[in-house]
């Protein structure tokens, strides 16, 4: 019997007498030696009426979920589900005192997520999750996996997080069948972006994308995206450089011509969409400036540097500008014969010099001559770059 002491707990006055289990990701992560994160609780053998009588607050929509009156943790009644429509929302849920823990776990996606632990921390593993953890396999629990296309995205995301795990062949074939039969087409943009964006921030994003392209899913859910193995490697490197999500999305889209259509179709955040839209603009502007030293600069070079900063709105959004410069340092074609470690600091120096110009004071010198203010501020900024 495997026991996870960190998941053991003592009942309080509200939960005493209930059969409560910690399920899913917390159990998996503890077995992997990782921090458990948020804990998901399932209550077996109870009813909504009993939970209300104990003081729990109902918060569930499609199925009963309750908030503990004191610690506000969520407790869900054990449930089963039946396919009643297309897509990940096409399910009817059933909860009842007769629903067992094994039945609740059976509806989960992959075996390593279909384990539970009781209040003593003892692991319950009815579907072979422990063995699959040891063998580093991602395997579906049962044929019901095919009923929810979101599971394809989750499976791909797990590949990006658990970089030494592989998908079982039977599971891969099920995913392929879901693409071929059109089930994947029921995915909505918000859910696609939610899973893809999480995968972009894991250790190996390229594993997620390679899987999705390998089964033909990416071509259906992100048809505008141009992706290749080099972009995948760039994404992995971006994680090693602590890129944020907007930077990672810009890397993902770096060869995509229809980037605005892609961003709109996925309904990505406005910040991520801006980074992706502006990256090719910045790349074109910085290409002839990439090998410059901080100083000395010619007048034309200083003007080009300032024009680049202004074109990218670096005066108002300096952090975004510098983060996009960081992205440029990993783009093919810009890094050859250049020591890239100094590039961001050069642009930061130039940007700080430009920001030091007291634009308000310059404007006051030309009060009443608005047509001269813009040119005077520009000239003052060029001057500071020239030193």
C-alpha positions as CSV (number, residue, x, y, z in Angstrom):
1,X,0.0,0.0,0.0
2,X,1.4,3.4,-1.0
3,X,0.9,6.1,1.5
4,X,1.2,9.8,0.9
5,X,1.6,11.4,4.3
6,X,1.3,14.9,2.9
7,X,-2.2,14.2,1.7
8,X,-3.4,12.8,5.0
9,X,-5.8,15.0,6.9
10,X,-8.0,15.2,10.0
11,X,-11.7,15.7,9.7
12,X,-13.3,18.7,11.4
13,X,-16.8,19.1,12.8
14,X,-18.2,19.8,9.3
15,X,-16.6,16.8,7.5
16,X,-16.6,14.2,10.2
17,X,-18.4,11.1,9.0
18,X,-18.0,11.9,5.3
19,X,-16.0,9.7,3.0
20,X,-13.6,12.2,1.4
21,X,-10.8,11.6,-1.0
22,X,-8.2,13.7,-2.6
23,X,-8.2,13.0,-6.3
24,X,-6.4,13.7,-9.5
25,X,-3.4,16.0,-10.0
26,X,-2.4,16.4,-6.4
27,X,-2.0,12.6,-6.0
28,X,-0.1,12.3,-9.2
29,X,2.3,15.1,-8.3
30,X,3.0,13.9,-4.8
31,X,3.9,10.5,-6.3
32,X,6.3,12.2,-8.6
33,X,7.8,14.1,-5.8
34,X,6.4,17.5,-6.9
35,X,4.4,20.0,-4.8
36,X,0.8,19.0,-4.9
37,X,-0.7,22.4,-5.7
38,X,-4.4,22.8,-5.3
39,X,-6.2,19.7,-3.9
40,X,-9.4,18.4,-5.5
41,X,-11.8,16.7,-3.0
42,X,-14.5,14.2,-3.8
43,X,-17.2,13.1,-1.4
44,X,-18.5,9.6,-1.8
45,X,-21.9,8.3,-0.5
46,X,-23.4,11.7,0.3
47,X,-26.1,13.9,-1.2
48,X,-26.8,17.6,-1.8
49,X,-29.2,17.6,1.1
50,X,-26.7,16.2,3.6
51,X,-24.0,18.7,2.4
52,X,-26.4,21.6,2.9
53,X,-27.3,20.3,6.3
54,X,-23.7,20.3,7.3
55,X,-23.3,23.9,6.4
56,X,-21.7,23.6,2.9
57,X,-22.5,26.3,0.3
58,X,-23.5,25.0,-3.2
59,X,-21.5,26.6,-6.0
60,X,-21.8,24.0,-8.8
61,X,-23.6,24.5,-12.0
62,X,-23.9,21.2,-14.0
63,X,-23.1,19.1,-11.0
64,X,-23.0,19.6,-7.2
65,X,-19.9,21.3,-5.9
66,X,-19.9,22.8,-2.4
67,X,-17.7,25.2,-0.4
68,X,-16.6,24.3,3.1
69,X,-18.1,27.0,5.4
70,X,-14.8,27.7,7.1
71,X,-11.8,27.0,4.8
72,X,-13.8,27.6,1.6
73,X,-12.2,24.6,-0.2
74,X,-14.4,22.9,-2.8
75,X,-15.9,19.5,-2.3
76,X,-17.6,17.7,-5.3
77,X,-20.0,14.8,-4.9
78,X,-18.8,11.7,-6.7
79,X,-20.4,11.6,-10.1
80,X,-20.7,9.7,-13.4
81,X,-21.3,11.2,-16.8
82,X,-23.0,10.2,-20.0
83,X,-22.4,11.6,-23.5
84,X,-25.5,13.6,-24.5
85,X,-24.2,15.9,-27.3
86,X,-21.1,17.0,-29.2
87,X,-18.0,18.5,-27.8
88,X,-16.7,18.9,-24.3
89,X,-19.9,20.4,-23.0
90,X,-22.1,17.6,-24.3
91,X,-22.4,15.6,-21.1
92,X,-25.1,14.8,-18.6
93,X,-23.8,14.2,-15.1
94,X,-25.3,12.0,-12.4
95,X,-24.6,12.1,-8.7
96,X,-26.1,9.9,-6.1
97,X,-25.2,8.2,-2.9
98,X,-24.6,4.9,-4.8
99,X,-21.8,6.4,-7.0
100,X,-18.5,4.8,-6.0
101,X,-15.1,6.3,-6.0
102,X,-14.0,3.9,-8.8
103,X,-16.9,5.1,-10.9
104,X,-15.9,8.7,-10.3
105,X,-12.3,8.0,-11.2
106,X,-13.3,6.1,-14.3
107,X,-14.6,9.2,-16.0
108,X,-11.2,10.9,-15.8
109,X,-8.9,11.3,-18.8
110,X,-5.6,9.4,-18.2
111,X,-4.6,6.8,-15.6
112,X,-2.1,9.0,-13.8
113,X,-4.9,11.4,-13.1
114,X,-7.3,8.6,-12.0
115,X,-5.9,8.0,-8.6
116,X,-7.1,9.0,-5.2
117,X,-5.9,9.1,-1.6
118,X,-8.0,8.7,1.6
119,X,-7.8,10.7,4.8
120,X,-4.8,8.5,5.9
121,X,-3.0,9.3,2.7
122,X,-3.4,5.7,1.3
123,X,-3.4,5.7,-2.5
124,X,-6.4,4.1,-4.3
125,X,-5.4,3.1,-7.9
126,X,-8.1,1.1,-9.7
127,X,-6.8,1.8,-13.3
128,X,-3.0,1.3,-13.1
129,X,-1.9,4.8,-12.7
130,X,1.0,3.9,-10.4
131,X,2.5,1.5,-13.0
132,X,2.1,4.1,-15.8
133,X,3.8,6.7,-13.6
134,X,6.7,4.3,-13.1
135,X,6.8,3.5,-16.8
136,X,6.3,7.2,-17.7
137,X,3.3,6.4,-19.9
138,X,0.3,8.6,-20.7
139,X,-2.6,6.2,-21.2
140,X,-6.4,6.8,-21.4
141,X,-8.5,5.3,-18.6
142,X,-11.2,3.9,-21.0
143,X,-13.1,4.3,-24.2
144,X,-15.0,7.3,-22.8
145,X,-11.8,9.3,-23.4
146,X,-13.1,9.7,-27.0
147,X,-16.1,11.6,-25.9
148,X,-14.3,14.8,-24.8
149,X,-12.0,16.5,-27.4
150,X,-10.4,18.7,-24.6
151,X,-8.6,15.5,-23.5
152,X,-6.5,15.7,-26.6
153,X,-5.3,19.2,-25.6
154,X,-4.7,18.1,-22.0
155,X,-2.8,15.1,-23.1
156,X,-0.6,17.2,-25.4
157,X,-0.1,19.7,-22.6
158,X,1.1,16.9,-20.2
159,X,3.7,16.0,-22.8
160,X,5.1,19.6,-22.6
161,X,5.1,19.4,-18.8
162,X,6.4,15.8,-18.2
163,X,9.2,15.8,-20.8
164,X,10.2,12.2,-20.3
165,X,6.7,10.7,-20.6
166,X,5.3,9.2,-23.9
167,X,1.8,8.6,-25.1
168,X,0.7,5.0,-25.4
169,X,0.1,3.9,-28.9
170,X,-3.6,2.9,-28.2
171,X,-4.2,6.4,-26.8
172,X,-2.5,8.1,-29.7
173,X,-4.8,6.1,-32.1
174,X,-7.9,7.2,-30.1
175,X,-6.8,10.8,-30.5
176,X,-6.2,10.3,-34.2
177,X,-9.7,8.8,-34.5
178,X,-11.2,11.8,-32.8
179,X,-9.5,14.1,-35.3
180,X,-10.6,11.9,-38.2
181,X,-14.3,11.7,-37.1
182,X,-14.5,15.5,-36.5
183,X,-14.9,15.4,-32.7
184,X,-12.0,17.8,-32.4
185,X,-13.9,20.4,-34.5
186,X,-16.2,20.9,-31.6
187,X,-13.5,22.6,-29.5
188,X,-14.1,26.2,-28.8
189,X,-11.4,28.9,-29.1
190,X,-11.3,29.8,-25.5
191,X,-10.6,26.2,-24.4
192,X,-8.0,25.7,-27.1
193,X,-6.1,28.8,-26.0
194,X,-6.4,27.9,-22.4
195,X,-4.7,24.6,-22.9
196,X,-2.2,25.8,-25.5
197,X,-1.2,28.8,-23.5
198,X,-0.5,26.6,-20.5
199,X,1.6,24.3,-22.6
200,X,3.6,27.2,-24.0
201,X,4.8,27.9,-20.5
202,X,5.8,24.4,-19.6
203,X,9.4,23.0,-19.9
204,X,9.0,21.5,-23.5
205,X,6.3,23.3,-25.5
206,X,7.6,21.7,-28.7
207,X,6.4,18.3,-27.4
208,X,2.8,19.5,-27.2
209,X,2.9,21.0,-30.6
210,X,4.6,18.1,-32.3
211,X,1.9,15.7,-30.9
212,X,-0.9,18.0,-32.0
213,X,0.5,18.3,-35.5
214,X,1.3,14.6,-35.6
215,X,-2.3,13.6,-35.2
216,X,-3.6,16.4,-37.4
217,X,-5.3,18.3,-34.6
218,X,-3.3,21.5,-34.8
219,X,-4.1,21.8,-38.5
220,X,-7.8,21.8,-37.6
221,X,-7.8,24.0,-34.5
222,X,-5.1,26.5,-35.5
223,X,-5.2,26.5,-39.3
224,X,-3.5,29.9,-39.7
225,X,-0.4,28.9,-37.7
226,X,2.8,28.2,-39.5
227,X,4.8,25.9,-37.4
228,X,8.1,23.9,-37.8
229,X,10.6,22.1,-35.6
230,X,12.8,25.2,-35.4
231,X,10.0,27.2,-33.9
232,X,9.5,24.4,-31.4
233,X,13.2,24.6,-30.4
234,X,12.9,28.4,-30.1
235,X,9.9,27.9,-27.7
236,X,11.9,25.5,-25.5
237,X,14.8,28.0,-25.4
238,X,12.4,30.8,-24.6
239,X,11.3,28.9,-21.4
240,X,15.0,28.6,-20.4
241,X,15.2,32.4,-20.8
242,X,12.1,32.9,-18.6
243,X,10.0,34.3,-21.4
244,X,6.5,35.3,-20.4
245,X,3.4,34.1,-22.2
246,X,3.2,37.1,-24.6
247,X,6.9,36.5,-25.6
248,X,6.3,32.8,-26.1
249,X,3.2,33.5,-28.3
250,X,5.3,35.9,-30.4
251,X,7.9,33.1,-30.9
252,X,5.2,30.7,-31.8
253,X,3.8,33.1,-34.5
254,X,7.1,34.3,-35.8
255,X,6.6,32.7,-39.3
256,X,2.8,33.1,-39.4
257,X,1.7,35.5,-42.1
258,X,-1.9,35.6,-40.9
259,X,-1.0,36.4,-37.3
260,X,-3.9,38.7,-36.7
261,X,-6.4,36.2,-38.0
262,X,-4.8,33.5,-35.8
263,X,-4.9,35.7,-32.7
264,X,-8.5,36.6,-33.3
265,X,-9.5,33.0,-34.0
266,X,-7.8,31.8,-30.8
267,X,-9.1,34.8,-28.8
268,X,-5.7,35.3,-27.2
269,X,-5.2,38.2,-24.9
270,X,-4.6,41.6,-26.4
271,X,-1.1,41.7,-24.9
272,X,-0.1,38.4,-26.5
273,X,-1.7,39.5,-29.8
274,X,0.3,42.8,-29.8
275,X,3.6,41.0,-29.2
276,X,3.0,38.6,-32.1
277,X,1.9,41.5,-34.4
278,X,4.9,43.7,-33.5
279,X,7.6,41.1,-33.6
280,X,8.1,41.0,-37.4
281,X,8.0,44.8,-37.5
282,X,10.7,45.0,-34.9
283,X,12.7,42.3,-36.6
284,X,12.8,44.2,-39.9
285,X,13.8,47.4,-38.1
286,X,16.6,46.0,-36.0
287,X,18.2,43.8,-38.6
288,X,20.5,46.6,-40.0
289,X,21.2,47.8,-36.4
290,X,22.0,44.4,-34.8
291,X,25.8,44.7,-34.9
292,X,26.1,48.2,-33.6
293,X,28.1,49.0,-30.5
294,X,26.6,51.4,-27.9
295,X,28.8,54.2,-29.2
296,X,30.0,56.0,-31.1
297,X,27.0,56.3,-33.4
298,X,26.5,58.3,-36.6
299,X,23.6,60.6,-36.9
300,X,21.8,58.2,-39.3
301,X,22.3,55.3,-36.8
302,X,21.0,57.3,-33.9
303,X,18.0,58.4,-36.0
304,X,17.3,54.7,-36.9
305,X,17.5,53.6,-33.3
306,X,15.1,56.3,-32.2
307,X,12.8,55.6,-35.1
308,X,12.7,51.9,-34.0
309,X,11.9,52.8,-30.4
310,X,9.2,55.2,-31.5
311,X,7.7,52.8,-34.1
312,X,7.3,50.1,-31.4
313,X,5.8,52.7,-29.0
314,X,8.8,52.1,-26.7
315,X,8.5,55.5,-25.1
316,X,5.1,54.6,-23.6
317,X,5.7,50.9,-23.3
318,X,9.4,50.4,-22.6
319,X,9.0,47.0,-20.9
320,X,7.2,45.6,-23.9
321,X,9.8,47.0,-26.2
322,X,12.7,45.4,-24.3
323,X,10.9,42.0,-24.0
324,X,10.4,42.0,-27.8
325,X,14.2,42.8,-28.2
326,X,14.8,39.7,-26.1
327,X,12.6,37.6,-28.4
328,X,14.6,38.9,-31.4
329,X,17.8,37.5,-29.9
330,X,16.6,34.0,-30.5
331,X,15.4,34.5,-34.1
332,X,17.3,32.8,-36.9
333,X,19.3,35.1,-39.1
334,X,19.9,37.8,-36.5
335,X,22.2,36.0,-34.2
336,X,25.0,34.9,-36.6
337,X,28.4,36.3,-35.7
338,X,26.9,38.4,-32.9
339,X,27.4,38.0,-29.2
340,X,23.7,38.1,-28.3
341,X,24.2,38.5,-24.6
342,X,25.0,42.1,-25.0
343,X,22.2,43.0,-27.4
344,X,19.4,43.5,-24.8
345,X,21.6,45.7,-22.6
346,X,22.6,47.9,-25.6
347,X,18.9,48.5,-26.5
348,X,18.1,49.1,-22.8
349,X,20.9,51.7,-22.6
350,X,19.6,53.5,-25.7
351,X,16.0,53.4,-24.5
352,X,17.0,54.7,-21.1
353,X,18.9,57.6,-22.7
354,X,15.9,58.5,-24.8
355,X,13.5,58.3,-21.8
356,X,15.8,60.6,-19.9
357,X,15.1,63.5,-22.3
358,X,12.7,65.9,-20.5
359,X,10.1,66.1,-23.3
360,X,8.0,68.5,-21.3
361,X,10.8,71.0,-20.9
362,X,11.6,70.8,-24.6
363,X,7.9,71.5,-25.4
364,X,7.8,74.5,-23.1
365,X,10.8,76.0,-25.0
366,X,8.5,76.0,-28.1
367,X,5.3,77.1,-26.4
368,X,2.9,78.5,-28.9
369,X,4.7,76.7,-31.8
370,X,3.1,73.2,-31.8
371,X,4.5,72.4,-35.2
372,X,8.0,72.6,-33.9
373,X,7.6,70.6,-30.7
374,X,7.7,67.1,-32.2
375,X,10.8,67.9,-34.3
376,X,12.5,69.5,-31.3
377,X,11.8,66.5,-29.0
378,X,13.0,64.1,-31.7
379,X,16.2,66.2,-32.2
380,X,16.9,66.2,-28.4
381,X,16.5,62.4,-28.3
382,X,18.9,61.9,-31.2
383,X,21.3,64.2,-29.5
384,X,21.4,62.1,-26.3
385,X,22.0,59.0,-28.4
386,X,25.0,60.7,-30.0
387,X,26.4,61.4,-26.6
